[in-house]
Amino acid sequence: MRPFLLLLLAACLLPAQDRYARLMRDLLIFDAHIDTPRYFLDEGYKLADEHRYYELDLPRMKKGHLGAVFFGIYAQPQDYPPQLWLPRALEVLDALQREVAANRNRMEFAVTAADVERIHASGRRAALASLEGGHLIADSFGVLRQFHKLGVRYMTLAHFATNAFADSMTGDTVHNGLSPRGRELVREMNRIGMIADVSHISDKAVLDTVAASRAPVIASHSSVKAIAPIVRNMPDEVIRAIAAKGGVICINFHAGYLDEAAYNVYIANRPARDREIKEVLAQHPNDPARWERVRAIQKKYFAKMPKTDHRLLLRHVDHVAKLVGAGHVGLGSDFDGVSGMVPTGMEDVSQYPNLVKGLIEMGYSDADIRKIMGLNLVRVMRAAEEVAARP
Ligand SMILES: [Zn+2]
C-alpha cells in the first residue's frame, strides 16, 4: 500500500480506537440473562477457573469487561417433576451464592441498581439472580416474596410451558395472555420491587403484562421477529409496547434465534440431538466425563447449522434502537443456556468488546453505547425500586 493511503487509513482508524479505549476504561457491560449456575451444582464448574468450554467464568468475564450479570435460576418443567421445581430452584440459587462468596475478592452479589454501580466502580463484577418461570414459585406469592428476600430481582412470568399466570409463546393458549392471577402477580411484583420479565410469554401476555405493570418490564433474552421470523422472537408491535412503558428488550445471542435458516436446521435436528444426549446420560450415569460427551454431541449438531456472526446480532440491536430508541435495547445473551449455539465473534463472555467496536463502526454515540451495553438495565432496576418504594 502507498504511504499516503496508509496515513489516510491511520487517520480514519485512530479516532475510533481512541473512542474505544476511552469507553472501555469505565464502560459497564451488563448482561440480562446467563444460565451458568446449574453447572456449579451439577458439574462442579468453578467461576474462578478459565475453561475451554461453556461460556462464562471469571477470567473470561475480565477479558470481556463484563461487569454485571443477571444469572438465570431455573428447572425446566419437562426435566423435573412439579414437586422438585421449587427445591431445585433453591439449590441452584444456593450454588450461585456460594460460588460468588468463594470469589468475593473479584465478585459480589448485587440486589440494587446502586449495588451494581458501586461494585462496578470497585473493579469487581456484580452477580444478580433471576427466576426463569412462574412455575418455580409453586403458585405462591409468599414464595415469590421469599425469593425477593433471597436476592432475586426479576422473574420470567412463564418458561417453555404455559402456567397458572401466563401463556407461554411455546405452550398452550389457556388464558389468552395473562390470567387474572397473573395480573395479581405482576402487581405484587411491582409492590415488592421484582421486575417482570416478558421473554418466553405469548405476545398477548406481554401486552397484558405491560398494561398491568406500574413499573417498566424487560424482555431478558429475546431477539427480533422482523429479522428472524421464528416463534421465540418478538414482533415490532410488542417491542413498541415494552418501550412505551420504559422497558428494555435484551437481545438473545442464540444462533438459531438470530437467523431463520439456522433455526430451521436446529429444530429439524433437535429430536435426534436430544435422543443422543439422553442415551449418553443413561449409559454413563456416574461418569464425570459424561458432560464432555454431551458437549461433543451438541457441537456436532451445531456444526450442521448455517454460520451466524456478531454483526447479525448487532443488526437485531440496531433494529430495536431504530424502532424505539437506544434507550430501550440491551443484551441478554442466554450464554450457557443455548447448548453452545453461539455466533462467530461472540462465542463467550470474553467477546463483548466486539459488540462495542461494532456499535462504534455503526455510528452509535458514546452515550447510546453506554445505554445499550448496560445502563438501560440499571435504569429499569432503579425504576422498579422506585415503584416499590411508593406507598
Ligand atoms: Zn430462556
Residues whose N, C-alpha, C, O or C-beta is under 5 A from the ligand:
A	BS01	ZN	none
